């Protein structure tokens, strides 16, 4: 790993170690926002329509759906982030 760091610094300077930090932070912000917001909405809807009680199963279903939504929202950003980091 140290050798890899040395090669990166030699090729592009010390700042090249942080190439891709901004796209990665943007990706994480979008995914976290989508997951947190959708989890609360899904949980409220499940409880409102009495599909499940406020227990483990409700949390599990809500978090699984929120994870799915976060992946669907984050996938295009992941592709962009990876392309920028590999440039």
N, C-alpha and C positions, 0 to 999 in steps of 0.2 A: 504494500500500500504506500509506503514511504517513497518507493521508487516511482510510483505513478504520480504522486504529488510533485516530485522533483521534475518529472518530464513535463507535466502540465505547466509548472512555473517557468521552466526553461522555454517552452514553446510560446506561451502567451503572457507571461508575467504573473505577478501575484494576484492581480484582479481576475485572472481567468479562472481561479478557483471558485469564484462566485458567479460565473456565467450561467444564468438560468435561475437565479434566486427570485427575481421578480416574477417570471412566469409561474414558478412553483408556488410562490405565495398567493398569486392570483387564483391559481387552480384550487389551492386549499381553502381559500376564502369562499369561493363559489360553492364547492362541495359541502363545506361545513354549514354554510347558510342554507343551502337546499335541504340538507339532512335535518337540521334543527327545526326549521320552520315546518317542514312536512311532517315530522314526527308529532309535533304538538297538534297540528290540524287533524291528522289521522286519528290520534288518540281521542281528541275531543269528539270527533264524528262517531267513532266506535262507541264511546260512552253515551253520547246523545241518543243514538238510535238503539241503545241497549243490546248491541250485538255481542258484547262481552262485558264481564264485570271488570272492575278496576283491580286487576291482579296480574300475575306473571304472563298469562296468555295474551292479555291486552297489550302489555309492554312488548312482548315478543312480536306480535303481529304488526304493531305500530312501528317498531324499529326495523323489522324486515322490509316493510313497505317504504319507509324513509330511506333505508340503504339502497333499495332499488332505484328510487327517484334520484338520489344523489349520484349514483353511477350513470344513469341516463343523462343527467345534466352535465356531469363531469367528463364524460368520455370525449366529446369534441375538444374540450379544453386540454385534456390529457394529450391528445394527438398534437395540438399546437405547441404545448409545452415541450414535448419530446423533440419535436423538430427544431425548436429554438435552441434547446440544450445541446443537440447534436451538431448544430451549425458551427 
